[in-house]
Each structure stands twice: as C-alpha cells, then as structure tokens.
Amino acid sequence: MKRIVITLFLLVCGVVSFAQSSAFMSQRLSAKLSNVMRMREDTLRKELAVMGIGWPLKQIYIRSFKYDSQLEVWVRGGRNDAFKLFRTYKVCALSGALGPKRIEGDYQVPEGFYYINEFKPNSTYNMALGINYPNASDRLLSDSIKPGNDIYIHGSCVTVGCIPLRDQIEELYLLASYAHDQGQDFIPVHIFPIRYNVEKSKEILAKSTREDAEYQKFSGRLKEMFDYFEQHRKIPLVTVNRKGEYILM
C-alpha cells in the first residue's frame, strides 16, 4: 500500500509538472512576452556572460525586503554553484506594516518562504508572477476561512499586499520564464520584513516586536534563513512543523 501511495504521488507530481511546463510554453504565443524578449533578451544575455553565467539562464532565487523596499534577484549557472547577485530592484509601493499576512483584506504583504506558481504575461499590471500564498505555514496560522490570496510580483505601482516593480517586472518576468523553461519548476521567493544586516532596519524591527513576542519569534526564524543564505550563498531548505513554524533543515 505504501508503495502504491508513493507511486500515485509521483505520478500526480509528474502530471502537475507537465501541465506547468505546457502552460509556460503557451506563453510564447503572447505578443507582449515576444516584445519583451526582443527588447531585453540581448542585454540580459550579455550581462550574465560578464558574470560567467551562460544563456539561457538556469536558476534564479528571489528575495524581497519589506521595510527596505527592495527585491533582489540571484542567479547561478549550475545546481552546485553558489548564487551571485544579479539585480536589486526598487519596490515602488508598500501596503500594510511589518508582520505576516493573516487574513483577507489586511493589506499585508506576506512574510515567509514561497515560490512562483503562476505566470501572467498579460496582467492588468503589465506582467505578473504569482506567489503561492497561503503556504503550509499560512494555512495553519492565518484565518481558516479567509486567509487571502492573489499575491503577485507585478508591474505598475499600486498594491494592497503585492510587490510592485513598475516596468522592471518585464526583466524579472523574462528571467523567471527562462529559468522555468530550463527546468527550474520551483523558483523560490523569500519575503523578509527587513534586511537583517542593516542597523536602521534592525532598529525598526526591534520596535515593531518589542511588545509582540509572537512576531518576535516569527521574525527570528526568518532571520535564521537569511543568515544561512548570507553565509553559504545557497538556498536554505525550509520545512513547517505542526505549529506552523518555519524550521531550517
């Protein structure tokens, strides 16, 4: 029975992966995506070549910092390589405050460990990359009926919980699309309240958590993952325990 369950799980994963790949390939029919490829691909190719990374790009990792209003894109050419910082984008607007998203309509940008689960080349906000909020932790800790959804990294400069980048979304979208096309089905998006190595940001977080022991503990666990990447330049493996807490594996 155990073998049957495992086999069924693998089959389902294979179907999902195939469906995602097919959905991605259909993007090539988008006139907008074709235009972005024509305008930006050559520049990206040359910039990556300077870093010693071939094209098409194989893997990317995205980190966003709420208080600091920044989103980073890290890249690497092979699975065993260390990640290198490729670009830091300005997040042009922020809604809510420091702290995780816990209910629909709270205007909060999520905090935690996510991945891209949707490509929208023809979004109302230019282009958009979906984030898998609510994740396993959010489903345990957020409102059980209305935790919220539809969280994106997108263009334009309006937000009620998303991460807006203006037209720079086109470059990020293209990088993510090529990485996905090269086999990176899981593109991580880690959202932190602050840059934990910036003194001013640390002071702001300390004030926000001074009378909130729960958030203090939560943000402390996020810092563990931040520190791991800073030390190793490799993506931390994160799991969720029965309490919904993030655990570094």
C-alpha positions in Angstrom: 0.0 0.0 0.0 2.8 2.4 0.9 4.4 1.8 -2.5 1.1 2.5 -4.2 0.7 5.8 -2.4 4.3 6.9 -3.3 3.8 5.9 -6.9 0.5 7.8 -7.1 2.2 10.8 -5.6 5.0 10.7 -8.1 2.5 10.4 -11.0 0.5 13.3 -9.8 3.6 15.4 -9.4 4.6 14.5 -13.0 1.2 15.5 -14.3 1.4 18.8 -12.5 4.9 19.5 -13.7 3.9 18.7 -17.3 0.9 20.9 -17.0 3.0 23.8 -15.7 5.6 23.3 -18.5 2.9 23.3 -21.1 1.3 26.4 -19.6 4.6 28.1 -19.7 5.4 27.2 -23.3 2.0 28.6 -24.3 3.2 32.0 -23.1 5.4 32.2 -26.2 2.2 33.0 -28.1 1.8 36.2 -26.1 2.6 39.3 -28.2 3.6 41.1 -25.1 6.1 38.5 -24.0 7.6 38.3 -27.5 8.1 42.1 -27.4 9.8 41.9 -24.0 12.1 39.1 -25.3 13.0 41.2 -28.3 13.8 44.3 -26.3 15.5 42.8 -23.2 17.0 39.4 -24.0 20.2 40.5 -25.7 21.1 42.9 -22.8 20.4 40.2 -20.2 22.5 37.7 -22.1 25.5 40.0 -22.2 25.2 41.0 -18.5 25.1 37.3 -17.4 28.0 36.5 -19.7 30.1 39.0 -17.8 29.3 37.1 -14.6 30.3 33.9 -16.2 26.8 32.6 -16.5 25.5 31.1 -19.8 22.2 31.8 -21.5 19.5 30.6 -21.3 19.6 31.2 -17.5 19.3 28.0 -15.5 18.3 29.1 -11.9 17.2 32.2 -10.0 16.4 33.0 -6.4 14.3 36.0 -5.4 14.5 37.8 -2.0 12.3 40.7 -1.0 12.7 43.1 2.0 9.5 44.9 3.0 10.8 47.8 5.1 13.8 48.4 2.8 11.6 48.3 -0.3 13.9 46.1 -2.3 13.7 42.9 -4.3 16.9 41.0 -5.2 17.4 38.5 -8.0 20.2 36.0 -7.5 21.4 33.7 -10.3 23.6 30.7 -10.8 24.6 28.6 -13.8 24.6 25.2 -12.2 23.0 23.3 -9.4 26.2 23.1 -7.4 27.3 26.7 -7.9 26.9 29.5 -5.4 24.3 32.1 -6.2 25.5 35.5 -7.4 23.6 38.8 -7.0 22.3 39.9 -10.5 20.0 42.8 -9.7 18.4 44.7 -6.9 15.0 46.3 -7.8 13.2 49.1 -6.0 9.8 48.1 -4.7 7.9 51.2 -5.6 5.0 50.9 -3.1 4.1 49.1 0.2 0.9 48.4 1.9 0.3 47.3 5.5 3.1 47.1 8.1 5.8 44.8 9.3 4.3 41.4 10.1 2.9 38.4 8.1 -0.3 38.3 6.2 -3.0 36.6 8.3 -6.4 37.5 6.8 -8.1 38.6 3.6 -8.2 42.4 3.4 -5.5 43.2 5.9 -3.4 44.8 3.1 -0.3 42.9 4.4 2.5 41.8 2.2 3.2 38.2 3.2 6.4 37.3 5.1 7.9 33.8 4.7 9.0 31.3 2.1 7.2 31.0 -1.1 7.6 30.1 -4.8 6.3 31.3 -8.1 3.2 29.4 -9.0 1.8 31.5 -11.9 3.0 33.4 -15.0 0.7 36.1 -16.3 2.2 37.8 -19.3 -1.0 39.9 -19.9 -1.7 41.1 -16.4 -3.6 44.3 -15.8 -0.4 45.4 -14.1 1.8 44.9 -17.2 3.1 41.4 -16.3 2.8 39.4 -13.1 4.4 36.5 -11.3 2.1 34.7 -8.8 3.3 33.7 -5.3 1.8 30.6 -3.6 0.3 32.4 -0.6 -1.1 30.9 1.5 1.6 28.3 2.0 1.7 25.5 4.5 2.6 27.8 7.4 0.0 30.4 6.5 -2.8 27.8 6.3 -2.1 26.9 9.9 -1.6 30.4 11.3 -3.9 32.5 9.2 -7.7 32.9 9.2 -9.1 29.4 8.4 -11.9 30.8 6.2 -10.4 33.9 4.5 -6.6 33.9 4.6 -6.5 35.9 1.4 -4.9 35.0 -1.9 -3.9 36.5 -5.3 -0.4 37.8 -4.2 1.8 38.8 -7.1 5.1 40.5 -8.0 3.8 42.8 -10.8 4.3 46.0 -12.7 2.5 49.3 -12.1 2.9 51.0 -8.7 -0.3 50.1 -6.7 -0.6 47.4 -4.1 -2.9 46.0 -1.5 -0.5 43.3 -0.5 1.5 42.6 -3.6 5.1 43.6 -4.6 5.1 46.2 -7.4 8.2 46.9 -9.5 7.0 49.2 -12.3 8.3 48.2 -15.8 11.2 46.3 -14.2 8.8 43.4 -13.9 9.5 42.8 -17.6 13.1 41.9 -16.9 12.3 39.8 -13.9 9.5 38.0 -15.7 11.8 37.1 -18.6 14.5 35.8 -16.2 11.9 33.7 -14.3 10.4 32.4 -17.6 13.7 31.3 -19.0 14.7 29.6 -15.7 11.4 27.8 -15.6 11.8 26.8 -19.3 15.3 25.3 -18.4 13.7 23.1 -15.8 13.5 25.2 -12.6 9.9 24.3 -11.7 10.5 25.6 -8.1 11.6 29.3 -8.2 11.8 30.4 -4.5 10.6 33.8 -3.4 11.6 34.6 0.2 10.0 37.7 1.7 11.6 39.2 4.8 10.4 42.1 7.0 13.8 43.8 6.8 17.5 43.4 5.8 18.8 41.8 9.0 22.3 43.2 8.3 21.2 46.9 8.2 21.3 48.6 11.5 18.4 51.1 10.9 16.2 48.2 9.7 17.0 46.2 12.7 16.1 49.1 15.0 12.7 49.4 13.2 12.0 45.7 13.6 13.0 45.8 17.3 10.4 48.5 17.9 7.8 46.5 16.0 8.4 43.4 18.0 9.1 44.9 21.4 5.6 44.2 22.7 4.8 41.3 20.4 6.5 38.1 21.5 4.8 36.1 18.8 6.1 38.2 16.0 9.5 38.5 17.6 9.8 34.7 17.5 8.4 34.6 13.9 10.8 37.2 12.6 13.7 35.4 14.5 13.1 32.3 12.5 13.1 34.2 9.2 16.5 35.6 10.3 17.9 32.1 10.5 17.1 31.5 6.9 18.5 35.0 5.9 21.7 34.2 7.8 22.1 30.8 6.2 22.0 32.3 2.7 24.3 35.1 3.6 26.9 32.5 4.8 26.6 29.9 2.2 25.0 31.5 -0.9 22.8 28.5 -1.2 19.0 28.4 -0.7 18.1 27.2 2.8 15.9 24.1 3.0 12.8 25.1 5.0 10.1 23.0 6.4 7.0 23.7 8.5 6.2 22.0 11.8 2.8 21.2 13.3 2.6 24.7 14.9 3.1 26.4 11.5 6.6 27.4 12.4 9.4 27.6 9.8 12.2 25.2 10.5 15.7 25.2 8.9 16.5 21.7 7.8 
